[in-house]
Amino acid sequence: MQHSHSFVETYDGLVAFGLNRETDENTIIYYLQKFSDDALMATLSKRLSDQELNSLFDLISSLLRNHLNENEYHRLFLKEERP
């Protein structure tokens, strides 16, 4: 398997937002890993409106474009090794 979601399985810290940067970052990782669970997404994706699907896709695409260079995008997101 190329993808991992071990953070959510091992994190025992505070899940909250707005207290400090470290807790915010950990909470986002925790939420996103739980959010991307196969069973949850199989249920939720069918219930999202077209606009919600578009908004979610646009947000994720924008974050990837703004914060990863091309090599990071291929290596970290697409899990491709580029020459």
PyMOL Python script that loads the backbone (N, CA, C, O; Angstrom):
from pymol import cmd

cmd.read_pdbstr("""\
ATOM      1  N   MET A   1       0.847  -1.195   0.000  1.00  0.00           N
ATOM      2  CA  MET A   1       0.000   0.000   0.000  1.00  0.00           C
ATOM      3  C   MET A   1       0.878   1.239   0.000  1.00  0.00           C
ATOM      4  O   MET A   1       1.894   1.293   0.694  1.00  0.00           O
ATOM      5  N   GLN A   2       0.490   2.209  -0.763  1.00  0.00           N
ATOM      6  CA  GLN A   2       1.251   3.442  -0.859  1.00  0.00           C
ATOM      7  C   GLN A   2       0.782   4.519   0.115  1.00  0.00           C
ATOM      8  O   GLN A   2       1.565   5.394   0.484  1.00  0.00           O
ATOM      9  N   HIS A   3      -0.459   4.472   0.531  1.00  0.00           N
ATOM     10  CA  HIS A   3      -1.011   5.508   1.391  1.00  0.00           C
ATOM     11  C   HIS A   3      -0.981   5.056   2.843  1.00  0.00           C
ATOM     12  O   HIS A   3      -1.099   3.869   3.144  1.00  0.00           O
ATOM     13  N   SER A   4      -0.823   6.011   3.721  1.00  0.00           N
ATOM     14  CA  SER A   4      -0.820   5.703   5.144  1.00  0.00           C
ATOM     15  C   SER A   4      -1.700   6.713   5.888  1.00  0.00           C
ATOM     16  O   SER A   4      -1.821   7.874   5.499  1.00  0.00           O
ATOM     17  N   HIS A   5      -2.290   6.235   6.940  1.00  0.00           N
ATOM     18  CA  HIS A   5      -3.094   7.083   7.814  1.00  0.00           C
ATOM     19  C   HIS A   5      -2.823   6.692   9.264  1.00  0.00           C
ATOM     20  O   HIS A   5      -3.755   6.469  10.037  1.00  0.00           O
ATOM     21  N   SER A   6      -1.572   6.612   9.621  1.00  0.00           N
ATOM     22  CA  SER A   6      -1.224   6.133  10.952  1.00  0.00           C
ATOM     23  C   SER A   6      -1.391   7.194  12.041  1.00  0.00           C
ATOM     24  O   SER A   6      -1.571   6.845  13.208  1.00  0.00           O
ATOM     25  N   PHE A   7      -1.335   8.459  11.692  1.00  0.00           N
ATOM     26  CA  PHE A   7      -1.447   9.516  12.693  1.00  0.00           C
ATOM     27  C   PHE A   7      -2.724   9.370  13.512  1.00  0.00           C
ATOM     28  O   PHE A   7      -2.698   9.434  14.741  1.00  0.00           O
ATOM     29  N   VAL A   8      -3.833   9.174  12.821  1.00  0.00           N
ATOM     30  CA  VAL A   8      -5.126   9.085  13.501  1.00  0.00           C
ATOM     31  C   VAL A   8      -5.198   7.861  14.418  1.00  0.00           C
ATOM     32  O   VAL A   8      -5.951   7.858  15.392  1.00  0.00           O
ATOM     33  N   GLU A   9      -4.432   6.845  14.114  1.00  0.00           N
ATOM     34  CA  GLU A   9      -4.434   5.626  14.919  1.00  0.00           C
ATOM     35  C   GLU A   9      -3.579   5.746  16.175  1.00  0.00           C
ATOM     36  O   GLU A   9      -3.799   5.023  17.147  1.00  0.00           O
ATOM     37  N   THR A  10      -2.607   6.650  16.161  1.00  0.00           N
ATOM     38  CA  THR A  10      -1.666   6.728  17.273  1.00  0.00           C
ATOM     39  C   THR A  10      -1.746   8.035  18.066  1.00  0.00           C
ATOM     40  O   THR A  10      -1.239   8.098  19.186  1.00  0.00           O
ATOM     41  N   TYR A  11      -2.364   9.070  17.516  1.00  0.00           N
ATOM     42  CA  TYR A  11      -2.417  10.371  18.175  1.00  0.00           C
ATOM     43  C   TYR A  11      -3.277  10.295  19.430  1.00  0.00           C
ATOM     44  O   TYR A  11      -4.419   9.836  19.386  1.00  0.00           O
ATOM     45  N   ASP A  12      -2.722  10.747  20.542  1.00  0.00           N
ATOM     46  CA  ASP A  12      -3.492  10.760  21.786  1.00  0.00           C
ATOM     47  C   ASP A  12      -3.544  12.154  22.398  1.00  0.00           C
ATOM     48  O   ASP A  12      -3.843  12.318  23.580  1.00  0.00           O
ATOM     49  N   GLY A  13      -3.249  13.151  21.575  1.00  0.00           N
ATOM     50  CA  GLY A  13      -3.284  14.520  22.049  1.00  0.00           C
ATOM     51  C   GLY A  13      -4.665  15.136  21.928  1.00  0.00           C
ATOM     52  O   GLY A  13      -5.638  14.470  21.573  1.00  0.00           O
ATOM     53  N   LEU A  14      -4.722  16.398  22.225  1.00  0.00           N
ATOM     54  CA  LEU A  14      -5.955  17.161  22.200  1.00  0.00           C
ATOM     55  C   LEU A  14      -6.445  17.344  20.770  1.00  0.00           C
ATOM     56  O   LEU A  14      -5.660  17.678  19.882  1.00  0.00           O
ATOM     57  N   VAL A  15      -7.729  17.130  20.545  1.00  0.00           N
ATOM     58  CA  VAL A  15      -8.356  17.427  19.256  1.00  0.00           C
ATOM     59  C   VAL A  15      -9.239  18.643  19.485  1.00  0.00           C
ATOM     60  O   VAL A  15     -10.353  18.547  20.000  1.00  0.00           O
ATOM     61  N   ALA A  16      -8.704  19.787  19.086  1.00  0.00           N
ATOM     62  CA  ALA A  16      -9.390  21.071  19.284  1.00  0.00           C
ATOM     63  C   ALA A  16      -8.795  22.060  18.300  1.00  0.00           C
ATOM     64  O   ALA A  16      -7.750  21.801  17.704  1.00  0.00           O
ATOM     65  N   PHE A  17      -9.455  23.181  18.135  1.00  0.00           N
ATOM     66  CA  PHE A  17      -8.944  24.165  17.188  1.00  0.00           C
ATOM     67  C   PHE A  17      -8.974  25.548  17.813  1.00  0.00           C
ATOM     68  O   PHE A  17      -9.923  25.919  18.505  1.00  0.00           O
ATOM     69  N   GLY A  18      -7.906  26.309  17.552  1.00  0.00           N
ATOM     70  CA  GLY A  18      -7.847  27.687  18.012  1.00  0.00           C
ATOM     71  C   GLY A  18      -7.023  27.913  19.264  1.00  0.00           C
ATOM     72  O   GLY A  18      -6.889  29.051  19.713  1.00  0.00           O
ATOM     73  N   LEU A  19      -6.467  26.857  19.838  1.00  0.00           N
ATOM     74  CA  LEU A  19      -5.667  27.019  21.049  1.00  0.00           C
ATOM     75  C   LEU A  19      -4.234  27.437  20.742  1.00  0.00           C
ATOM     76  O   LEU A  19      -3.713  28.387  21.327  1.00  0.00           O
ATOM     77  N   ASN A  20      -3.605  26.716  19.819  1.00  0.00           N
ATOM     78  CA  ASN A  20      -2.242  27.037  19.392  1.00  0.00           C
ATOM     79  C   ASN A  20      -1.968  26.357  18.058  1.00  0.00           C
ATOM     80  O   ASN A  20      -2.719  25.474  17.644  1.00  0.00           O
ATOM     81  N   ARG A  21      -0.910  26.758  17.395  1.00  0.00           N
ATOM     82  CA  ARG A  21      -0.604  26.260  16.053  1.00  0.00           C
ATOM     83  C   ARG A  21      -0.391  24.746  16.041  1.00  0.00           C
ATOM     84  O   ARG A  21      -0.918  24.064  15.162  1.00  0.00           O
ATOM     85  N   GLU A  22       0.364  24.209  16.991  1.00  0.00           N
ATOM     86  CA  GLU A  22       0.650  22.769  16.999  1.00  0.00           C
ATOM     87  C   GLU A  22      -0.635  21.946  17.146  1.00  0.00           C
ATOM     88  O   GLU A  22      -0.829  20.963  16.431  1.00  0.00           O
ATOM     89  N   THR A  23      -1.495  22.341  18.057  1.00  0.00           N
ATOM     90  CA  THR A  23      -2.759  21.619  18.240  1.00  0.00           C
ATOM     91  C   THR A  23      -3.646  21.761  17.009  1.00  0.00           C
ATOM     92  O   THR A  23      -4.312  20.807  16.606  1.00  0.00           O
ATOM     93  N   ASP A  24      -3.656  22.958  16.407  1.00  0.00           N
ATOM     94  CA  ASP A  24      -4.422  23.163  15.173  1.00  0.00           C
ATOM     95  C   ASP A  24      -3.939  22.232  14.070  1.00  0.00           C
ATOM     96  O   ASP A  24      -4.752  21.596  13.399  1.00  0.00           O
ATOM     97  N   GLU A  25      -2.620  22.144  13.873  1.00  0.00           N
ATOM     98  CA  GLU A  25      -2.067  21.273  12.832  1.00  0.00           C
ATOM     99  C   GLU A  25      -2.419  19.815  13.102  1.00  0.00           C
ATOM    100  O   GLU A  25      -2.835  19.096  12.194  1.00  0.00           O
ATOM    101  N   ASN A  26      -2.253  19.380  14.347  1.00  0.00           N
ATOM    102  CA  ASN A  26      -2.577  17.995  14.697  1.00  0.00           C
ATOM    103  C   ASN A  26      -4.060  17.702  14.508  1.00  0.00           C
ATOM    104  O   ASN A  26      -4.429  16.618  14.058  1.00  0.00           O
ATOM    105  N   THR A  27      -4.900  18.658  14.847  1.00  0.00           N
ATOM    106  CA  THR A  27      -6.343  18.481  14.693  1.00  0.00           C
ATOM    107  C   THR A  27      -6.726  18.362  13.226  1.00  0.00           C
ATOM    108  O   THR A  27      -7.568  17.539  12.868  1.00  0.00           O
ATOM    109  N   ILE A  28      -6.119  19.173  12.380  1.00  0.00           N
ATOM    110  CA  ILE A  28      -6.407  19.095  10.939  1.00  0.00           C
ATOM    111  C   ILE A  28      -5.982  17.738  10.390  1.00  0.00           C
ATOM    112  O   ILE A  28      -6.729  17.121   9.631  1.00  0.00           O
ATOM    113  N   ILE A  29      -4.803  17.268  10.759  1.00  0.00           N
ATOM    114  CA  ILE A  29      -4.347  15.943  10.312  1.00  0.00           C
ATOM    115  C   ILE A  29      -5.337  14.878  10.790  1.00  0.00           C
ATOM    116  O   ILE A  29      -5.758  14.023  10.011  1.00  0.00           O
ATOM    117  N   TYR A  30      -5.700  14.932  12.050  1.00  0.00           N
ATOM    118  CA  TYR A  30      -6.632  13.972  12.647  1.00  0.00           C
ATOM    119  C   TYR A  30      -7.972  13.980  11.895  1.00  0.00           C
ATOM    120  O   TYR A  30      -8.470  12.929  11.492  1.00  0.00           O
ATOM    121  N   TYR A  31      -8.538  15.158  11.714  1.00  0.00           N
ATOM    122  CA  TYR A  31      -9.834  15.278  11.028  1.00  0.00           C
ATOM    123  C   TYR A  31      -9.759  14.777   9.589  1.00  0.00           C
ATOM    124  O   TYR A  31     -10.637  14.041   9.140  1.00  0.00           O
ATOM    125  N   LEU A  32      -8.720  15.171   8.869  1.00  0.00           N
ATOM    126  CA  LEU A  32      -8.624  14.768   7.462  1.00  0.00           C
ATOM    127  C   LEU A  32      -8.432  13.271   7.318  1.00  0.00           C
ATOM    128  O   LEU A  32      -8.981  12.664   6.399  1.00  0.00           O
ATOM    129  N   GLN A  33      -7.661  12.665   8.212  1.00  0.00           N
ATOM    130  CA  GLN A  33      -7.486  11.221   8.133  1.00  0.00           C
ATOM    131  C   GLN A  33      -8.784  10.497   8.477  1.00  0.00           C
ATOM    132  O   GLN A  33      -9.112   9.494   7.843  1.00  0.00           O
ATOM    133  N   LYS A  34      -9.512  10.974   9.446  1.00  0.00           N
ATOM    134  CA  LYS A  34     -10.815  10.381   9.755  1.00  0.00           C
ATOM    135  C   LYS A  34     -11.802  10.632   8.609  1.00  0.00           C
ATOM    136  O   LYS A  34     -12.584   9.751   8.250  1.00  0.00           O
ATOM    137  N   PHE A  35     -11.757  11.826   8.048  1.00  0.00           N
ATOM    138  CA  PHE A  35     -12.650  12.209   6.955  1.00  0.00           C
ATOM    139  C   PHE A  35     -12.439  11.323   5.731  1.00  0.00           C
ATOM    140  O   PHE A  35     -13.398  10.991   5.035  1.00  0.00           O
ATOM    141  N   SER A  36     -11.198  10.941   5.465  1.00  0.00           N
ATOM    142  CA  SER A  36     -10.898  10.175   4.254  1.00  0.00           C
ATOM    143  C   SER A  36     -11.094   8.669   4.425  1.00  0.00           C
ATOM    144  O   SER A  36     -10.801   7.903   3.507  1.00  0.00           O
ATOM    145  N   ASP A  37     -11.578   8.243   5.572  1.00  0.00           N
ATOM    146  CA  ASP A  37     -11.863   6.830   5.788  1.00  0.00           C
ATOM    147  C   ASP A  37     -12.788   6.311   4.688  1.00  0.00           C
ATOM    148  O   ASP A  37     -13.776   6.957   4.340  1.00  0.00           O
ATOM    149  N   ASP A  38     -12.459   5.144   4.148  1.00  0.00           N
ATOM    150  CA  ASP A  38     -13.216   4.592   3.021  1.00  0.00           C
ATOM    151  C   ASP A  38     -14.712   4.464   3.310  1.00  0.00           C
ATOM    152  O   ASP A  38     -15.534   4.853   2.481  1.00  0.00           O
ATOM    153  N   ALA A  39     -15.070   3.927   4.466  1.00  0.00           N
ATOM    154  CA  ALA A  39     -16.487   3.723   4.789  1.00  0.00           C
ATOM    155  C   ALA A  39     -17.219   5.059   4.931  1.00  0.00           C
ATOM    156  O   ALA A  39     -18.344   5.207   4.455  1.00  0.00           O
ATOM    157  N   LEU A  40     -16.578   6.028   5.587  1.00  0.00           N
ATOM    158  CA  LEU A  40     -17.201   7.342   5.733  1.00  0.00           C
ATOM    159  C   LEU A  40     -17.390   7.995   4.371  1.00  0.00           C
ATOM    160  O   LEU A  40     -18.472   8.501   4.074  1.00  0.00           O
ATOM    161  N   MET A  41     -16.355   7.990   3.543  1.00  0.00           N
ATOM    162  CA  MET A  41     -16.446   8.650   2.242  1.00  0.00           C
ATOM    163  C   MET A  41     -17.448   7.967   1.317  1.00  0.00           C
ATOM    164  O   MET A  41     -18.102   8.636   0.516  1.00  0.00           O
ATOM    165  N   ALA A  42     -17.577   6.644   1.415  1.00  0.00           N
ATOM    166  CA  ALA A  42     -18.569   5.929   0.609  1.00  0.00           C
ATOM    167  C   ALA A  42     -19.977   6.415   0.934  1.00  0.00           C
ATOM    168  O   ALA A  42     -20.827   6.507   0.048  1.00  0.00           O
ATOM    169  N   THR A  43     -20.218   6.723   2.188  1.00  0.00           N
ATOM    170  CA  THR A  43     -21.527   7.230   2.608  1.00  0.00           C
ATOM    171  C   THR A  43     -21.664   8.715   2.308  1.00  0.00           C
ATOM    172  O   THR A  43     -22.645   9.143   1.699  1.00  0.00           O
ATOM    173  N   LEU A  44     -20.687   9.494   2.732  1.00  0.00           N
ATOM    174  CA  LEU A  44     -20.781  10.943   2.631  1.00  0.00           C
ATOM    175  C   LEU A  44     -20.776  11.447   1.188  1.00  0.00           C
ATOM    176  O   LEU A  44     -21.534  12.355   0.848  1.00  0.00           O
ATOM    177  N   SER A  45     -19.935  10.871   0.346  1.00  0.00           N
ATOM    178  CA  SER A  45     -19.815  11.372  -1.027  1.00  0.00           C
ATOM    179  C   SER A  45     -21.137  11.289  -1.784  1.00  0.00           C
ATOM    180  O   SER A  45     -21.410  12.127  -2.643  1.00  0.00           O
ATOM    181  N   LYS A  46     -21.948  10.301  -1.478  1.00  0.00           N
ATOM    182  CA  LYS A  46     -23.260  10.160  -2.132  1.00  0.00           C
ATOM    183  C   LYS A  46     -24.241  11.237  -1.665  1.00  0.00           C
ATOM    184  O   LYS A  46     -25.217  11.531  -2.356  1.00  0.00           O
ATOM    185  N   ARG A  47     -23.986  11.815  -0.516  1.00  0.00           N
ATOM    186  CA  ARG A  47     -24.909  12.797   0.064  1.00  0.00           C
ATOM    187  C   ARG A  47     -24.507  14.240  -0.201  1.00  0.00           C
ATOM    188  O   ARG A  47     -25.296  15.154   0.035  1.00  0.00           O
ATOM    189  N   LEU A  48     -23.295  14.456  -0.686  1.00  0.00           N
ATOM    190  CA  LEU A  48     -22.837  15.810  -0.974  1.00  0.00           C
ATOM    191  C   LEU A  48     -23.518  16.337  -2.232  1.00  0.00           C
ATOM    192  O   LEU A  48     -23.710  15.602  -3.200  1.00  0.00           O
ATOM    193  N   SER A  49     -23.874  17.592  -2.208  1.00  0.00           N
ATOM    194  CA  SER A  49     -24.448  18.223  -3.400  1.00  0.00           C
ATOM    195  C   SER A  49     -23.349  18.420  -4.445  1.00  0.00           C
ATOM    196  O   SER A  49     -22.162  18.320  -4.136  1.00  0.00           O
ATOM    197  N   ASP A  50     -23.753  18.697  -5.674  1.00  0.00           N
ATOM    198  CA  ASP A  50     -22.776  18.985  -6.717  1.00  0.00           C
ATOM    199  C   ASP A  50     -21.895  20.166  -6.319  1.00  0.00           C
ATOM    200  O   ASP A  50     -20.686  20.149  -6.549  1.00  0.00           O
ATOM    201  N   GLN A  51     -22.501  21.184  -5.724  1.00  0.00           N
ATOM    202  CA  GLN A  51     -21.746  22.359  -5.293  1.00  0.00           C
ATOM    203  C   GLN A  51     -20.755  22.001  -4.183  1.00  0.00           C
ATOM    204  O   GLN A  51     -19.623  22.485  -4.184  1.00  0.00           O
ATOM    205  N   GLU A  52     -21.169  21.167  -3.248  1.00  0.00           N
ATOM    206  CA  GLU A  52     -20.258  20.741  -2.181  1.00  0.00           C
ATOM    207  C   GLU A  52     -19.096  19.922  -2.743  1.00  0.00           C
ATOM    208  O   GLU A  52     -17.952  20.092  -2.321  1.00  0.00           O
ATOM    209  N   LEU A  53     -19.386  19.044  -3.687  1.00  0.00           N
ATOM    210  CA  LEU A  53     -18.308  18.281  -4.336  1.00  0.00           C
ATOM    211  C   LEU A  53     -17.331  19.221  -5.041  1.00  0.00           C
ATOM    212  O   LEU A  53     -16.116  19.076  -4.906  1.00  0.00           O
ATOM    213  N   ASN A  54     -17.863  20.176  -5.786  1.00  0.00           N
ATOM    214  CA  ASN A  54     -17.013  21.151  -6.492  1.00  0.00           C
ATOM    215  C   ASN A  54     -16.190  21.975  -5.514  1.00  0.00           C
ATOM    216  O   ASN A  54     -14.996  22.183  -5.731  1.00  0.00           O
ATOM    217  N   SER A  55     -16.805  22.439  -4.456  1.00  0.00           N
ATOM    218  CA  SER A  55     -16.099  23.263  -3.474  1.00  0.00           C
ATOM    219  C   SER A  55     -14.978  22.484  -2.800  1.00  0.00           C
ATOM    220  O   SER A  55     -13.876  23.002  -2.620  1.00  0.00           O
ATOM    221  N   LEU A  56     -15.257  21.253  -2.433  1.00  0.00           N
ATOM    222  CA  LEU A  56     -14.241  20.421  -1.793  1.00  0.00           C
ATOM    223  C   LEU A  56     -13.086  20.153  -2.744  1.00  0.00           C
ATOM    224  O   LEU A  56     -11.923  20.267  -2.356  1.00  0.00           O
ATOM    225  N   PHE A  57     -13.391  19.803  -3.974  1.00  0.00           N
ATOM    226  CA  PHE A  57     -12.348  19.562  -4.969  1.00  0.00           C
ATOM    227  C   PHE A  57     -11.526  20.823  -5.210  1.00  0.00           C
ATOM    228  O   PHE A  57     -10.298  20.761  -5.262  1.00  0.00           O
ATOM    229  N   ASP A  58     -12.189  21.956  -5.355  1.00  0.00           N
ATOM    230  CA  ASP A  58     -11.492  23.225  -5.598  1.00  0.00           C
ATOM    231  C   ASP A  58     -10.581  23.590  -4.425  1.00  0.00           C
ATOM    232  O   ASP A  58      -9.454  24.037  -4.641  1.00  0.00           O
ATOM    233  N   LEU A  59     -11.049  23.408  -3.193  1.00  0.00           N
ATOM    234  CA  LEU A  59     -10.240  23.719  -2.022  1.00  0.00           C
ATOM    235  C   LEU A  59      -8.988  22.849  -1.972  1.00  0.00           C
ATOM    236  O   LEU A  59      -7.880  23.355  -1.795  1.00  0.00           O
ATOM    237  N   ILE A  60      -9.169  21.551  -2.128  1.00  0.00           N
ATOM    238  CA  ILE A  60      -8.021  20.641  -2.069  1.00  0.00           C
ATOM    239  C   ILE A  60      -7.045  20.922  -3.202  1.00  0.00           C
ATOM    240  O   ILE A  60      -5.835  20.959  -2.981  1.00  0.00           O
ATOM    241  N   SER A  61      -7.557  21.119  -4.410  1.00  0.00           N
ATOM    242  CA  SER A  61      -6.690  21.412  -5.553  1.00  0.00           C
ATOM    243  C   SER A  61      -5.912  22.702  -5.345  1.00  0.00           C
ATOM    244  O   SER A  61      -4.724  22.777  -5.661  1.00  0.00           O
ATOM    245  N   SER A  62      -6.580  23.708  -4.817  1.00  0.00           N
ATOM    246  CA  SER A  62      -5.934  24.990  -4.558  1.00  0.00           C
ATOM    247  C   SER A  62      -4.820  24.858  -3.516  1.00  0.00           C
ATOM    248  O   SER A  62      -3.740  25.423  -3.688  1.00  0.00           O
ATOM    249  N   LEU A  63      -5.077  24.122  -2.448  1.00  0.00           N
ATOM    250  CA  LEU A  63      -4.060  23.922  -1.416  1.00  0.00           C
ATOM    251  C   LEU A  63      -2.851  23.181  -1.978  1.00  0.00           C
ATOM    252  O   LEU A  63      -1.709  23.532  -1.681  1.00  0.00           O
ATOM    253  N   LEU A  64      -3.100  22.173  -2.776  1.00  0.00           N
ATOM    254  CA  LEU A  64      -1.989  21.428  -3.379  1.00  0.00           C
ATOM    255  C   LEU A  64      -1.168  22.326  -4.301  1.00  0.00           C
ATOM    256  O   LEU A  64       0.062  22.317  -4.250  1.00  0.00           O
ATOM    257  N   ARG A  65      -1.853  23.101  -5.142  1.00  0.00           N
ATOM    258  CA  ARG A  65      -1.153  24.008  -6.074  1.00  0.00           C
ATOM    259  C   ARG A  65      -0.346  25.070  -5.329  1.00  0.00           C
ATOM    260  O   ARG A  65       0.773  25.399  -5.724  1.00  0.00           O
ATOM    261  N   ASN A  66      -0.916  25.599  -4.258  1.00  0.00           N
ATOM    262  CA  ASN A  66      -0.277  26.707  -3.543  1.00  0.00           C
ATOM    263  C   ASN A  66       0.873  26.281  -2.636  1.00  0.00           C
ATOM    264  O   ASN A  66       1.733  27.101  -2.314  1.00  0.00           O
ATOM    265  N   HIS A  67       0.905  25.023  -2.219  1.00  0.00           N
ATOM    266  CA  HIS A  67       1.862  24.630  -1.193  1.00  0.00           C
ATOM    267  C   HIS A  67       2.806  23.497  -1.566  1.00  0.00           C
ATOM    268  O   HIS A  67       3.708  23.161  -0.799  1.00  0.00           O
ATOM    269  N   LEU A  68       2.606  22.908  -2.736  1.00  0.00           N
ATOM    270  CA  LEU A  68       3.526  21.859  -3.193  1.00  0.00           C
ATOM    271  C   LEU A  68       4.114  22.250  -4.530  1.00  0.00           C
ATOM    272  O   LEU A  68       3.412  22.777  -5.393  1.00  0.00           O
ATOM    273  N   ASN A  69       5.408  21.992  -4.707  1.00  0.00           N
ATOM    274  CA  ASN A  69       5.964  22.168  -6.034  1.00  0.00           C
ATOM    275  C   ASN A  69       5.608  20.926  -6.856  1.00  0.00           C
ATOM    276  O   ASN A  69       5.040  19.973  -6.324  1.00  0.00           O
ATOM    277  N   GLU A  70       5.936  20.937  -8.130  1.00  0.00           N
ATOM    278  CA  GLU A  70       5.524  19.844  -9.020  1.00  0.00           C
ATOM    279  C   GLU A  70       6.061  18.491  -8.572  1.00  0.00           C
ATOM    280  O   GLU A  70       5.339  17.494  -8.585  1.00  0.00           O
ATOM    281  N   ASN A  71       7.329  18.459  -8.177  1.00  0.00           N
ATOM    282  CA  ASN A  71       7.908  17.192  -7.724  1.00  0.00           C
ATOM    283  C   ASN A  71       7.233  16.684  -6.451  1.00  0.00           C
ATOM    284  O   ASN A  71       6.969  15.488  -6.329  1.00  0.00           O
ATOM    285  N   GLU A  72       6.952  17.577  -5.505  1.00  0.00           N
ATOM    286  CA  GLU A  72       6.260  17.182  -4.273  1.00  0.00           C
ATOM    287  C   GLU A  72       4.848  16.672  -4.577  1.00  0.00           C
ATOM    288  O   GLU A  72       4.388  15.695  -3.986  1.00  0.00           O
ATOM    289  N   TYR A  73       4.180  17.343  -5.495  1.00  0.00           N
ATOM    290  CA  TYR A  73       2.839  16.922  -5.890  1.00  0.00           C
ATOM    291  C   TYR A  73       2.852  15.481  -6.413  1.00  0.00           C
ATOM    292  O   TYR A  73       2.021  14.662  -6.021  1.00  0.00           O
ATOM    293  N   HIS A  74       3.789  15.188  -7.288  1.00  0.00           N
ATOM    294  CA  HIS A  74       3.867  13.837  -7.857  1.00  0.00           C
ATOM    295  C   HIS A  74       4.311  12.810  -6.813  1.00  0.00           C
ATOM    296  O   HIS A  74       3.776  11.703  -6.761  1.00  0.00           O
ATOM    297  N   ARG A  75       5.270  13.173  -5.998  1.00  0.00           N
ATOM    298  CA  ARG A  75       5.816  12.228  -5.020  1.00  0.00           C
ATOM    299  C   ARG A  75       4.874  12.029  -3.832  1.00  0.00           C
ATOM    300  O   ARG A  75       4.606  10.895  -3.435  1.00  0.00           O
ATOM    301  N   LEU A  76       4.375  13.122  -3.269  1.00  0.00           N
ATOM    302  CA  LEU A  76       3.595  13.040  -2.034  1.00  0.00           C
ATOM    303  C   LEU A  76       2.106  12.794  -2.254  1.00  0.00           C
ATOM    304  O   LEU A  76       1.482  12.044  -1.503  1.00  0.00           O
ATOM    305  N   PHE A  77       1.539  13.418  -3.272  1.00  0.00           N
ATOM    306  CA  PHE A  77       0.099  13.280  -3.492  1.00  0.00           C
ATOM    307  C   PHE A  77      -0.215  12.146  -4.460  1.00  0.00           C
ATOM    308  O   PHE A  77      -1.031  11.277  -4.152  1.00  0.00           O
ATOM    309  N   LEU A  78       0.421  12.146  -5.621  1.00  0.00           N
ATOM    310  CA  LEU A  78       0.154  11.101  -6.601  1.00  0.00           C
ATOM    311  C   LEU A  78       0.886   9.803  -6.329  1.00  0.00           C
ATOM    312  O   LEU A  78       0.558   8.765  -6.902  1.00  0.00           O
ATOM    313  N   LYS A  79       1.881   9.863  -5.451  1.00  0.00           N
ATOM    314  CA  LYS A  79       2.706   8.692  -5.095  1.00  0.00           C
ATOM    315  C   LYS A  79       3.431   8.134  -6.319  1.00  0.00           C
ATOM    316  O   LYS A  79       3.533   6.921  -6.505  1.00  0.00           O
ATOM    317  N   GLU A  80       3.922   9.037  -7.134  1.00  0.00           N
ATOM    318  CA  GLU A  80       4.696   8.683  -8.313  1.00  0.00           C
ATOM    319  C   GLU A  80       6.140   9.098  -8.108  1.00  0.00           C
ATOM    320  O   GLU A  80       6.419  10.169  -7.569  1.00  0.00           O
ATOM    321  N   GLU A  81       7.029   8.269  -8.527  1.00  0.00           N
ATOM    322  CA  GLU A  81       8.433   8.649  -8.524  1.00  0.00           C
ATOM    323  C   GLU A  81       8.751   9.249  -9.885  1.00  0.00           C
ATOM    324  O   GLU A  81       8.522   8.628 -10.923  1.00  0.00           O
ATOM    325  N   ARG A  82       9.273  10.447  -9.864  1.00  0.00           N
ATOM    326  CA  ARG A  82       9.609  11.131 -11.114  1.00  0.00           C
ATOM    327  C   ARG A  82      11.115  11.115 -11.305  1.00  0.00           C
ATOM    328  O   ARG A  82      11.872  11.281 -10.349  1.00  0.00           O
ATOM    329  N   PRO A  83      11.543  10.914 -12.539  1.00  0.00           N
ATOM    330  CA  PRO A  83      12.995  10.919 -12.806  1.00  0.00           C
ATOM    331  C   PRO A  83      13.640  12.261 -12.577  1.00  0.00           C
ATOM    332  O   PRO A  83      14.848  12.406 -12.763  1.00  0.00           O
TER     333      PRO A  83
END
""", "prot")
cmd.dss("prot")
cmd.show_as("cartoon", "prot")
cmd.util.cbc("prot")
cmd.orient("prot")
